[in-house]
Amino acid sequence: MTTFHAVVWLDHQEAHVLMFDREHVQAQRIKSRSHHKHQGKPHDTQALFGDMAKALAGTHEVLITGPGSAREEFRDWCKTHASAVAHTIVDTIASDHPSDAQVVALARQYFKKFDQTTVDPTLA
């Protein structure tokens, strides 16, 4: 599916990558390969962030959401390791643990202001 927008909800254990257009949503869940959960040990974010960057390839605008610091860590990681993805990240928004449908609704509302002023390139 060709999509213009994506929203990612993430923490240090997993990411929900939700690509969507006006009528469709394609969801992918990416789990961390680290087994260190809340034990004060460093998170294995390299593999998680790498898998997320691959999943976001080709998306035009990405909104990042989730609790904690993982949002900004992913944004910073992309600047160094996945510059094409870094250029598509438009914002990060803190959120708790919403359902995938709630995350997409948040993203649709966020991107609505852009959709009304620009043409969706997937329709051209």
Wavefront OBJ file of the C-alpha trace (Angstrom):
o trace
v 0.000 0.000 0.000
v 1.334 3.431 -0.931
v 0.822 5.812 1.958
v 1.489 9.465 2.532
v 1.289 9.536 6.343
v 2.476 7.283 9.145
v 2.208 7.414 12.890
v 4.405 5.429 15.231
v 3.581 4.723 18.854
v 6.670 3.445 20.647
v 8.332 2.737 23.926
v 11.576 0.854 24.543
v 9.933 -2.566 24.180
v 7.908 -2.201 20.980
v 6.647 0.059 18.235
v 3.309 0.180 16.451
v 3.901 1.501 12.927
v 0.599 2.596 11.390
v 0.671 3.759 7.793
v -2.506 5.249 6.460
v -4.201 7.133 3.683
v -7.717 8.520 3.564
v -9.381 5.094 3.539
v -6.870 2.471 4.661
v -4.661 1.664 7.633
v -1.797 -0.803 7.556
v -0.440 -1.780 10.981
v 2.840 -3.421 11.878
v 4.073 -4.246 15.383
v 7.823 -4.345 15.916
v 9.156 -5.805 19.146
v 12.501 -5.065 20.744
v 14.983 -7.912 20.642
v 16.179 -6.974 24.129
v 15.058 -9.007 27.111
v 15.980 -6.246 29.583
v 12.732 -4.778 30.821
v 12.764 -2.178 33.563
v 15.907 -3.579 35.172
v 18.063 -0.488 34.745
v 20.033 -2.124 31.934
v 20.632 -0.356 28.637
v 17.929 -0.817 26.061
v 18.785 -2.507 22.792
v 17.332 0.277 20.705
v 19.647 -0.104 17.716
v 17.801 -3.127 16.330
v 14.356 -1.766 17.226
v 15.077 1.625 15.652
v 16.604 -0.009 12.580
v 13.514 -2.158 12.052
v 11.305 0.903 12.505
v 13.289 2.906 9.953
v 12.928 0.084 7.418
v 9.172 -0.035 8.019
v 8.895 3.739 7.458
v 10.844 3.791 4.189
v 8.904 5.604 1.482
v 6.491 7.405 3.814
v 6.264 11.168 3.284
v 5.298 12.400 6.779
v 5.708 10.628 10.104
v 4.302 11.532 13.510
v 5.946 9.875 16.528
v 3.997 9.336 19.744
v 4.338 7.372 22.967
v 5.350 7.669 26.616
v 8.838 8.381 27.900
v 12.016 9.249 26.053
v 11.945 6.682 23.233
v 10.301 9.188 20.858
v 13.174 11.646 20.999
v 15.766 8.857 21.078
v 14.347 7.478 17.809
v 14.288 10.946 16.231
v 17.940 11.514 17.233
v 18.934 8.023 16.054
v 17.378 8.706 12.649
v 19.413 11.905 12.239
v 22.580 9.816 12.445
v 21.556 6.446 10.982
v 18.511 7.001 8.733
v 18.550 10.540 7.397
v 15.812 9.856 4.837
v 13.444 8.893 7.669
v 14.658 11.782 9.853
v 13.525 14.240 7.165
v 10.000 12.779 7.228
v 9.481 13.073 11.004
v 7.294 16.131 11.481
v 6.732 16.027 15.243
v 6.716 13.955 18.433
v 3.757 13.949 20.804
v 3.620 12.413 24.268
v 0.855 9.880 24.811
v 0.043 7.073 27.191
v -0.946 3.613 25.871
v -3.831 4.185 23.428
v -5.228 1.574 21.068
v -4.031 1.551 17.457
v -7.369 3.096 16.417
v -6.844 5.945 18.891
v -3.296 6.501 17.618
v -4.544 6.736 14.027
v -7.322 9.123 15.099
v -4.705 11.321 16.818
v -2.567 11.319 13.675
v -5.492 12.041 11.349
v -6.381 15.054 13.508
v -2.757 16.199 13.556
v -2.316 15.879 9.783
v -5.743 17.322 8.983
v -4.363 20.853 8.973
v -1.833 19.871 6.302
v -4.273 17.864 4.182
v -6.580 20.847 3.832
v -3.820 23.091 2.486
v -1.850 20.681 0.318
v -2.590 18.061 -2.278
v -2.014 14.434 -1.333
v 0.731 13.311 -3.786
v -0.681 9.777 -3.854
v -3.714 11.147 -5.718
v -1.675 12.904 -8.422
l 1 2 3 4 5 6 7 8 9 10 11 12 13 14 15 16 17 18 19 20 21 22 23 24 25 26 27 28 29 30 31 32 33 34 35 36 37 38 39 40 41 42 43 44 45 46 47 48 49 50 51 52 53 54 55 56 57 58 59 60 61 62 63 64 65 66 67 68 69 70 71 72 73 74 75 76 77 78 79 80 81 82 83 84 85 86 87 88 89 90 91 92 93 94 95 96 97 98 99 100 101 102 103 104 105 106 107 108 109 110 111 112 113 114 115 116 117 118 119 120 121 122 123 124
